[in-house]
Amino acid sequence: MQRVYQTQPQVRGFDKLFLTHLHSDHTTGIPDLMITRNIMDRSDSPLRIWGPRGTEAMVSHLREAFKVDLKVRDEVERVYGVGHQGGYEVDAVDVDEGFTYERDGLSVEPFRVNHYGGYSDEPSLGYRIRYDGRCAVLSGDTRYCENLVEYSRGADLLIHEVAAAPIGAAIFDGVRYVLSLHTGPEECGSVFSEVKPRLALFYHVIQCLGVSLEEIMDRARRGYDGSVVFGEDLMRVKIGDEVEALRSSSP
């Protein structure tokens, strides 16, 4: 949430959230968003959350867990005249491949990816976002996934996760487990080569055993010579005649 509020006043009205899966590192910020957006964002609209099976139940339990906090904040903020009625409301919906959110020419389509390697039947999602003839795809957490390749074809921007350990390093079981749930640099290069996005951007970069960003990029480029960058906090990507990754210090 600190990063969200750092984008203001350029961006306001955070009332929609799409979840790729329900691992804790992707969900523990939700209570902060639920609780503080009413005062920080001055919102009078409910927060709407879409995600894979289990999202609705998780949000329901979060509301119950923070029931006292939400009640007190609502009561006190009314006295001080801050916040808005309804700002603490949250609507959550379970979605899967085949669902499409559409509004004002924007579409968001979830699709299945392979984060769990067949060892769990819980779904994990990527998202394809389309607007004004442009397309961006978010991989979510996944191993190499042919379904992701299919949904990414024609994308202007492909935002893809990556995980690696140094070549030749002694890999113990914990690291081997982590790497088994994610896409290696060489596999990312193969995905980019198949999809041919105008820009590929690494996010959710997992550097096991101190592997360097330089090694990750070098290994990805062995199978792909297109444009690839590492994402950074507060980075913006402008998709137009060119696709530009703009760091936070850029105009």
C-alpha positions in Angstrom: 0.0 0.0 0.0 2.9 2.4 0.5 3.7 2.0 -3.2 0.1 2.6 -4.1 -0.1 5.9 -2.3 3.2 7.0 -3.7 1.6 7.1 -7.1 -0.9 9.7 -6.0 -2.0 12.3 -7.1 -1.3 10.9 -10.5 -3.5 7.9 -9.8 -6.5 7.8 -7.5 -9.6 5.6 -6.9 -8.1 2.2 -6.2 -11.3 0.2 -6.1 -10.5 -2.8 -8.2 -8.1 -5.6 -7.5 -7.3 -8.8 -9.5 -5.5 -11.6 -7.8 -3.5 -14.3 -9.6 -3.5 -16.8 -6.7 -3.8 -16.9 -3.0 -0.2 -17.4 -1.7 0.5 -15.1 1.2 3.1 -13.0 -0.5 0.3 -11.9 -2.9 -2.5 -11.4 -0.4 -1.1 -10.0 2.9 -1.4 -6.4 1.7 -5.2 -6.8 1.2 -6.2 -5.9 4.8 -4.2 -2.7 4.5 -6.0 -1.8 1.3 -9.3 -2.7 2.8 -8.7 -0.7 6.0 -6.9 2.5 4.9 -8.2 3.3 1.4 -11.3 5.0 2.9 -9.3 7.7 4.5 -6.3 7.8 2.2 -8.2 7.6 -1.1 -11.4 9.3 0.1 -13.3 6.6 -1.6 -17.1 6.2 -1.5 -17.1 3.1 -3.7 -16.7 -0.5 -2.5 -13.4 -2.3 -3.1 -14.0 -5.0 -5.7 -11.7 -8.1 -5.8 -11.6 -10.8 -8.4 -9.4 -13.9 -8.0 -9.3 -17.7 -8.3 -11.4 -20.1 -6.4 -11.2 -19.3 -2.6 -11.0 -15.5 -3.1 -14.5 -14.8 -1.9 -14.0 -17.0 1.2 -10.7 -15.5 2.0 -12.0 -11.9 1.9 -15.0 -12.9 4.0 -12.7 -14.2 6.7 -10.5 -11.1 6.5 -13.6 -8.9 7.1 -14.4 -11.0 10.1 -10.8 -10.9 11.4 -10.6 -7.1 11.2 -14.2 -6.6 12.3 -13.4 -4.6 15.4 -10.8 -2.4 13.6 -13.2 -1.6 10.8 -16.0 -0.8 13.2 -13.8 1.6 15.3 -12.4 3.3 12.3 -15.8 3.9 10.8 -17.2 5.3 14.1 -14.3 7.6 14.8 -13.9 8.8 11.2 -17.6 9.8 11.2 -16.9 12.1 14.2 -14.0 13.8 12.4 -15.8 14.0 9.0 -13.3 12.0 7.1 -13.7 9.0 4.9 -16.9 8.1 3.1 -19.9 6.0 3.8 -19.4 2.6 2.1 -15.6 3.0 1.8 -15.0 -0.1 3.9 -17.3 -2.3 1.8 -15.6 -5.1 -0.1 -17.1 -7.3 -2.8 -15.1 -10.4 -3.8 -15.8 -12.8 -6.6 -14.2 -16.1 -7.6 -13.4 -16.2 -11.3 -11.7 -18.5 -13.8 -10.7 -18.8 -17.4 -13.7 -17.8 -19.5 -14.7 -14.8 -17.4 -14.1 -11.3 -18.8 -14.3 -8.0 -17.0 -15.3 -5.2 -19.4 -15.7 -1.5 -18.7 -15.2 1.7 -20.9 -13.4 -0.2 -23.6 -11.1 -2.1 -21.1 -11.2 -5.8 -20.8 -9.4 -8.1 -18.3 -9.4 -11.8 -19.0 -8.1 -14.4 -16.5 -6.5 -17.6 -17.9 -5.1 -20.7 -16.2 -1.3 -21.0 -15.6 0.7 -23.8 -14.0 2.1 -22.6 -10.7 1.7 -25.8 -8.8 2.9 -28.4 -11.3 -0.1 -30.6 -11.0 0.4 -31.2 -7.3 -2.6 -29.1 -6.3 -6.0 -28.7 -8.0 -6.2 -25.1 -6.9 -6.2 -22.7 -9.9 -3.6 -20.0 -10.4 -4.2 -17.3 -13.0 -2.6 -14.9 -15.4 -4.4 -11.9 -16.9 -4.7 -10.5 -20.4 -5.6 -6.8 -20.4 -6.8 -5.1 -23.6 -7.6 -1.4 -24.2 -7.7 0.8 -27.3 -6.2 -1.8 -29.6 -3.3 -2.5 -27.2 -2.6 -5.7 -25.1 -0.6 -6.4 -22.0 -0.3 -9.8 -20.3 0.6 -10.6 -16.7 1.9 -14.1 -16.2 1.1 -14.5 -12.5 3.3 -17.1 -10.8 3.8 -20.0 -13.1 6.1 -22.7 -14.4 6.6 -22.8 -18.2 3.0 -22.8 -19.5 1.8 -23.3 -23.0 -1.6 -21.8 -22.1 0.2 -18.6 -21.2 2.0 -18.6 -24.5 -1.4 -18.9 -26.3 -3.0 -16.0 -24.4 0.1 -13.8 -24.8 0.3 -14.0 -28.6 0.0 -10.5 -30.1 0.7 -8.8 -26.8 2.5 -5.5 -26.8 3.8 -6.1 -23.3 4.4 -9.4 -21.5 5.1 -9.1 -17.8 6.6 -12.4 -16.7 7.9 -13.8 -13.5 11.4 -15.5 -13.2 13.3 -17.5 -10.7 16.9 -18.8 -10.8 19.9 -19.9 -8.8 23.5 -19.6 -10.0 24.6 -22.2 -12.6 26.7 -24.8 -10.9 25.5 -23.9 -7.3 24.7 -26.6 -4.9 20.9 -26.7 -4.7 19.4 -27.9 -1.5 15.8 -29.1 -1.2 14.2 -25.8 -0.2 15.6 -23.9 -3.2 14.8 -26.8 -5.5 11.2 -26.6 -4.3 11.0 -22.9 -5.0 12.5 -23.2 -8.4 10.1 -26.0 -9.3 7.1 -23.6 -8.9 8.5 -20.9 -11.2 9.9 -20.2 -14.7 13.7 -20.3 -15.2 15.5 -17.6 -17.3 16.1 -20.0 -20.2 12.4 -21.0 -20.2 11.4 -17.3 -20.1 13.6 -16.8 -23.2 11.7 -19.5 -24.9 8.3 -18.0 -24.0 9.4 -14.6 -25.2 10.7 -16.1 -28.5 7.3 -17.8 -29.1 5.2 -14.8 -28.1 7.4 -12.0 -29.6 6.1 -9.2 -27.4 7.1 -5.6 -28.2 8.5 -5.5 -24.7 9.1 -8.3 -22.2 9.4 -7.2 -18.5 10.6 -9.4 -15.6 8.7 -9.0 -12.3 8.5 -11.2 -9.2 12.2 -11.9 -9.7 13.4 -14.6 -7.3 17.1 -14.6 -6.8 18.0 -17.9 -5.1 21.5 -18.3 -3.6 22.5 -14.8 -4.6 22.2 -15.2 -8.4 22.7 -11.8 -10.0 20.3 -10.0 -12.2 23.1 -10.0 -14.9 23.2 -13.7 -14.9 19.4 -14.0 -15.1 19.3 -11.6 -18.1 22.2 -13.3 -19.9 20.6 -16.7 -19.6 17.2 -15.4 -20.8 18.9 -13.7 -23.8 20.4 -17.0 -25.0 17.1 -17.8 -26.5 15.7 -14.4 -27.2 17.2 -11.2 -28.7 14.2 -8.9 -28.3 13.7 -6.1 -25.8 13.7 -7.3 -22.2 13.9 -5.2 -19.0 13.6 -5.8 -15.2 10.6 -4.1 -13.6 11.1 -1.8 -10.7 8.8 -0.4 -8.0 6.8 2.5 -9.3 7.9 1.8 -12.9 5.3 2.8 -15.5 5.0 1.3 -19.0 3.7 3.5 -21.8 2.2 1.5 -24.7 1.8 3.5 -27.9 3.7 3.6 -31.1 6.6 2.6 -28.9 6.5 0.6 -25.7 8.5 2.4 -23.1 9.4 1.4 -19.5 9.6 4.6 -17.5 11.3 4.5 -14.1 9.9 6.5 -11.3 12.3 9.4 -12.0 11.2 9.6 -15.6 8.8 12.4 -16.6 
